[in-house]
Amino acid sequence: MRLGVIDCGSNSVRLVVYEVKGGREGRREGKPFRTLVDEKKMAGLSSYVEDGVLTAGGIDKAASVLGDLLRLADNLKCEHVGIFATAVLRNCANSRAATQIIEEAIDHKVHVLSAEEEAHLGFVGASIGRDLDAGTLIDIGGGSAELTALRPDGDHAGISLPGGCVAFYARYVRLVMPTVEECRTMAEAFNELLNEAGDLTPYRTPDAFGIGGSLRAVSKLLAQVRESERPTTVTREDIDELFALLERDPSAYAHAVVKAAPDRVHSLTPGMAIARTLMERLDVQKITLCKHGIREGYLLDRML
């Protein structure tokens, strides 16, 4: 069975086509699917949000990109395609109206995930092929950051913080590459969001798990700077090392970012600032990167 999942995010829209074997039986065996195609289009939908409203231009852009990916999925003989959207559509003031216009334009349902659904599906995906012990699952997206408290019997408390790497870039960065001072400003802003979130006790842990492109990009940057293999964990010392390079030699840092993650030149450093702030506030010493995330969680939980 060939299934497609389209993830409509704040910065990019991505189609992943999976070949699924054995349904739930395959899931129990830990090998429920394999990835056939992974196609990403940069849409920058968050830049179309003005005064909290997704503009007509943003709605047209979303419909155009989603339509292109649906046609690609059809050409690839997908039996079914699921589309979900996260913070960019969830948090805009005209969410329901914008989603309806997009659905009519592409003739396809778009599932706007709640913060709770997004956190849970991230947990489902992260759990594929591994047991997640007690700790915290971290997902730094373009428009928001999700924290999920983990227990041996599954995911429990979860919060969505209205600050992501793309949103922070748009709000706090003047040029392309953030300065050290702009990184400090972003850290202060994210600290304020954490203060407003209330009791963070359920999320305090020395060892956390990470999903999503922001944390994977940090791993790629570490490999580029060190000329080594990509690490599967990111520590506070690792992130401090990268910020030290930014402060000591901004040119070398910028060139390393371009080589490591060219599609995240503008958002990698804001994501890194958010990650360091989270690690400091939650007493996290190490984030273990998970291979799968929300798209795979959506595939298993909503499509199978």
DOTOR-248607 format. One record per residue (C-alpha): x, y, z; residue in three letters. Coordinates in nm, 3 decimals. Example, Ala and Ser with C-alpha at 12.3 -4.5 7.8 and 13.67 -1.06 7.14 Angstrom:
2
R     east    north       up  type
R    1.230   -0.450    0.780   ALA
R    1.367   -0.106    0.714   SER
REM end
This chain:
304
R     east    north       up  type
R    0.000    0.000    0.000   MET
R    0.140    0.339   -0.101   ARG
R    0.032    0.634    0.114   LEU
R    0.125    1.001    0.112   GLY
R    0.148    1.246    0.402   VAL
R    0.167    1.623    0.342   ILE
R    0.289    1.835    0.632   ASP
R    0.193    2.203    0.591   CYS
R    0.425    2.398    0.820   GLY
R    0.515    2.759    0.884   SER
R    0.815    2.755    0.652   ASN
R    0.796    2.448    0.429   SER
R    0.534    2.210    0.293   VAL
R    0.649    1.850    0.261   ARG
R    0.516    1.541    0.090   LEU
R    0.648    1.205    0.207   VAL
R    0.534    0.891    0.023   VAL
R    0.551    0.567    0.221   TYR
R    0.524    0.206    0.120   GLU
R    0.334    0.041    0.403   VAL
R    0.361   -0.329    0.473   LYS
R    0.146   -0.530    0.706   GLY
R   -0.053   -0.244    0.863   GLY
R   -0.065   -0.276    1.240   ARG
R    0.112   -0.610    1.226   GLU
R    0.407   -0.438    1.061   GLY
R    0.392   -0.170    1.329   ARG
R    0.422   -0.430    1.603   ARG
R    0.725   -0.571    1.427   GLU
R    0.884   -0.225    1.431   GLY
R    0.907   -0.207    1.049   LYS
R    0.572   -0.072    0.936   PRO
R    0.688    0.128    0.633   PHE
R    0.970    0.255    0.419   ARG
R    1.008    0.601    0.267   THR
R    0.990    0.615   -0.112   LEU
R    0.981    0.990   -0.183   VAL
R    1.050    1.298    0.030   ASP
R    0.969    1.623   -0.151   GLU
R    0.989    1.961    0.023   LYS
R    0.874    2.298   -0.107   LYS
R    0.960    2.622    0.068   MET
R    0.638    2.820    0.104   ALA
R    0.720    3.061    0.389   GLY
R    0.356    3.078    0.496   LEU
R    0.438    3.249    0.827   SER
R    0.560    3.553    0.631   SER
R    0.205    3.596    0.499   TYR
R    0.058    3.641    0.847   VAL
R   -0.023    4.007    0.914   GLU
R   -0.177    4.123    1.241   ASP
R   -0.251    3.761    1.323   GLY
R   -0.437    3.697    0.996   VAL
R   -0.323    3.472    0.710   LEU
R   -0.353    3.699    0.407   THR
R   -0.519    3.617    0.076   ALA
R   -0.170    3.584   -0.072   GLY
R   -0.080    3.328    0.194   GLY
R   -0.398    3.131    0.133   ILE
R   -0.327    3.128   -0.242   ASP
R    0.032    3.021   -0.178   LYS
R   -0.076    2.734    0.047   ALA
R   -0.334    2.615   -0.205   ALA
R   -0.084    2.634   -0.491   SER
R    0.188    2.437   -0.313   VAL
R   -0.054    2.179   -0.175   LEU
R   -0.207    2.136   -0.519   GLY
R    0.135    2.074   -0.673   ASP
R    0.218    1.811   -0.411   LEU
R   -0.119    1.641   -0.449   LEU
R   -0.058    1.608   -0.823   ARG
R    0.285    1.462   -0.752   LEU
R    0.131    1.212   -0.509   ALA
R   -0.123    1.116   -0.774   ASP
R    0.153    1.065   -1.032   ASN
R    0.330    0.842   -0.779   LEU
R    0.015    0.626   -0.751   LYS
R   -0.062    0.698   -0.387   CYS
R   -0.379    0.522   -0.279   GLU
R   -0.454    0.791   -0.024   HIS
R   -0.301    1.122    0.087   VAL
R   -0.344    1.282    0.428   GLY
R   -0.278    1.653    0.475   ILE
R   -0.221    1.816    0.812   PHE
R   -0.128    2.170    0.912   ALA
R    0.030    2.292    1.233   THR
R    0.091    2.632    1.393   ALA
R    0.066    2.856    1.087   VAL
R   -0.298    2.763    1.023   LEU
R   -0.387    2.676    1.381   ARG
R   -0.285    3.008    1.532   ASN
R   -0.405    3.257    1.270   CYS
R   -0.722    3.445    1.357   ALA
R   -0.895    3.336    1.036   ASN
R   -0.799    2.970    1.072   SER
R   -1.139    2.819    0.991   ARG
R   -1.213    3.044    0.693   ALA
R   -0.861    3.011    0.549   ALA
R   -0.867    2.633    0.582   THR
R   -1.206    2.613    0.411   GLN
R   -1.085    2.822    0.115   ILE
R   -0.774    2.605    0.079   ILE
R   -0.979    2.283    0.096   GLU
R   -1.217    2.407   -0.174   GLU
R   -0.926    2.511   -0.396   ALA
R   -0.748    2.173   -0.376   ILE
R   -1.059    1.957   -0.329   ASP
R   -0.904    1.780   -0.034   HIS
R   -0.945    1.779    0.344   LYS
R   -0.681    1.963    0.551   VAL
R   -0.660    1.853    0.913   HIS
R   -0.549    2.145    1.131   VAL
R   -0.390    1.977    1.431   LEU
R   -0.453    2.106    1.780   SER
R   -0.149    2.157    2.001   ALA
R   -0.240    1.838    2.190   GLU
R   -0.274    1.637    1.869   GLU
R    0.057    1.767    1.737   GLU
R    0.238    1.671    2.058   ALA
R    0.080    1.324    2.068   HIS
R    0.152    1.245    1.703   LEU
R    0.511    1.356    1.754   GLY
R    0.535    1.107    2.040   PHE
R    0.384    0.828    1.826   VAL
R    0.640    0.891    1.553   GLY
R    0.934    0.925    1.791   ALA
R    0.840    0.593    1.951   SER
R    0.878    0.394    1.629   ILE
R    1.146    0.133    1.677   GLY
R    1.238    0.250    2.026   ARG
R    1.093    0.283    2.375   ASP
R    1.087    0.636    2.509   LEU
R    1.147    0.631    2.883   ASP
R    1.049    0.905    3.125   ALA
R    1.167    1.244    3.007   GLY
R    1.054    1.522    2.775   THR
R    0.998    1.522    2.400   LEU
R    1.101    1.851    2.233   ILE
R    0.987    1.965    1.888   ASP
R    1.098    2.312    1.775   ILE
R    0.889    2.404    1.472   GLY
R    0.865    2.711    1.256   GLY
R    0.574    2.871    1.439   GLY
R    0.570    2.698    1.776   SER
R    0.762    2.468    2.007   ALA
R    0.601    2.161    2.163   GLU
R    0.696    1.996    2.491   LEU
R    0.555    1.656    2.583   THR
R    0.609    1.494    2.922   ALA
R    0.685    1.124    2.890   LEU
R    0.619    0.843    3.133   ARG
R    0.683    0.468    3.101   PRO
R    0.318    0.421    2.999   ASP
R    0.318    0.689    2.728   GLY
R    0.284    1.063    2.679   ASP
R    0.114    1.276    2.939   HIS
R    0.117    1.654    2.985   ALA
R    0.197    1.867    2.682   GLY
R    0.226    2.236    2.604   ILE
R    0.264    2.437    2.285   SER
R    0.468    2.756    2.310   LEU
R    0.381    3.022    2.048   PRO
R    0.738    3.079    1.939   GLY
R    0.925    2.890    1.668   GLY
R    1.244    2.936    1.467   CYS
R    1.079    3.097    1.161   VAL
R    0.853    3.321    1.367   ALA
R    1.148    3.438    1.576   PHE
R    1.357    3.501    1.266   TYR
R    1.085    3.722    1.121   ALA
R    1.036    3.907    1.448   ARG
R    1.389    3.958    1.577   TYR
R    1.646    3.922    1.297   VAL
R    1.728    4.223    1.079   ARG
R    1.940    4.056    0.808   LEU
R    1.985    3.690    0.715   VAL
R    2.220    3.560    0.984   MET
R    2.133    3.655    1.344   PRO
R    2.388    3.847    1.546   THR
R    2.491    3.746    1.897   VAL
R    2.281    4.030    2.037   GLU
R    1.977    3.920    1.837   GLU
R    2.025    3.567    1.973   CYS
R    2.019    3.709    2.326   ARG
R    1.698    3.894    2.244   THR
R    1.539    3.574    2.112   MET
R    1.645    3.387    2.425   ALA
R    1.488    3.654    2.644   GLU
R    1.166    3.643    2.441   ALA
R    1.143    3.264    2.466   PHE
R    1.212    3.283    2.839   ASN
R    0.908    3.509    2.866   GLU
R    0.697    3.248    2.688   LEU
R    0.820    2.986    2.935   LEU
R    0.732    3.216    3.226   ASN
R    0.380    3.254    3.088   GLU
R    0.347    2.876    3.047   ALA
R    0.329    2.826    3.422   GLY
R    0.461    2.522    3.607   ASP
R    0.740    2.355    3.408   LEU
R    0.803    2.081    3.664   THR
R    0.656    1.798    3.448   PRO
R    0.912    1.879    3.178   TYR
R    1.228    1.906    3.386   ARG
R    1.467    1.623    3.304   THR
R    1.840    1.573    3.245   PRO
R    1.773    1.363    2.933   ASP
R    1.526    1.469    2.665   ALA
R    1.430    1.344    2.319   PHE
R    1.412    1.560    2.008   GLY
R    1.218    1.546    1.681   ILE
R    1.189    1.781    1.387   GLY
R    1.418    1.958    1.145   GLY
R    1.545    2.229    1.380   SER
R    1.729    1.993    1.612   LEU
R    1.849    1.776    1.324   ARG
R    1.992    2.092    1.164   ALA
R    2.192    2.161    1.482   VAL
R    2.335    1.810    1.454   SER
R    2.429    1.874    1.089   LYS
R    2.599    2.200    1.185   LEU
R    2.801    2.029    1.457   LEU
R    2.919    1.771    1.203   ALA
R    3.015    2.046    0.958   GLN
R    3.208    2.250    1.214   VAL
R    3.390    1.946    1.354   ARG
R    3.430    1.770    1.017   GLU
R    3.287    1.456    1.176   SER
R    2.985    1.228    1.161   GLU
R    2.649    1.372    1.261   ARG
R    2.598    1.320    1.635   PRO
R    2.282    1.145    1.750   THR
R    2.268    1.353    2.066   THR
R    2.302    1.728    2.128   VAL
R    2.434    1.854    2.461   THR
R    2.437    2.198    2.617   ARG
R    2.812    2.206    2.563   GLU
R    2.757    2.135    2.193   ASP
R    2.527    2.433    2.153   ILE
R    2.758    2.655    2.358   ASP
R    3.038    2.556    2.119   GLU
R    2.835    2.673    1.819   LEU
R    2.738    3.003    1.979   PHE
R    3.102    3.059    2.073   ALA
R    3.195    3.020    1.705   LEU
R    2.922    3.268    1.607   LEU
R    3.065    3.522    1.852   GLU
R    3.430    3.455    1.769   ARG
R    3.407    3.425    1.389   ASP
R    3.065    3.514    1.240   PRO
R    3.192    3.457    0.886   SER
R    3.313    3.102    0.956   ALA
R    2.986    3.029    1.138   TYR
R    2.775    3.159    0.848   ALA
R    2.968    2.955    0.592   HIS
R    2.926    2.642    0.806   ALA
R    2.549    2.699    0.828   VAL
R    2.522    2.738    0.449   VAL
R    2.707    2.411    0.395   LYS
R    2.526    2.218    0.669   ALA
R    2.166    2.326    0.610   ALA
R    2.123    2.561    0.311   PRO
R    1.743    2.546    0.336   ASP
R    1.761    2.662    0.698   ARG
R    2.012    2.945    0.669   VAL
R    1.769    3.191    0.827   HIS
R    1.602    2.961    1.082   SER
R    1.879    2.734    1.214   LEU
R    2.027    2.986    1.458   THR
R    1.690    3.103    1.601   PRO
R    1.605    2.733    1.653   GLY
R    1.938    2.687    1.828   MET
R    1.868    2.984    2.056   ALA
R    1.531    2.832    2.147   ILE
R    1.692    2.492    2.211   ALA
R    1.955    2.636    2.444   ARG
R    1.692    2.833    2.635   THR
R    1.479    2.522    2.677   LEU
R    1.776    2.317    2.797   MET
R    1.872    2.580    3.052   GLU
R    1.520    2.624    3.189   ARG
R    1.437    2.252    3.198   LEU
R    1.778    2.140    3.331   ASP
R    1.831    1.928    3.018   VAL
R    2.189    1.812    2.969   GLN
R    2.136    1.601    2.657   LYS
R    1.879    1.571    2.376   ILE
R    1.869    1.236    2.195   THR
R    1.752    1.280    1.837   LEU
R    1.476    1.050    1.715   CYS
R    1.466    0.924    1.357   LYS
R    1.092    0.972    1.308   HIS
R    0.844    1.238    1.410   GLY
R    0.504    1.387    1.348   ILE
R    0.461    1.277    0.984   ARG
R    0.522    0.915    1.072   GLU
R    0.299    0.955    1.377   GLY
R    0.021    1.086    1.154   TYR
R    0.072    0.794    0.915   LEU
R    0.041    0.534    1.190   LEU
R   -0.218    0.696    1.411   ASP
R   -0.452    0.859    1.158   ARG
R   -0.406    0.669    0.831   MET
R   -0.344    0.311    0.943   LEU
REM end
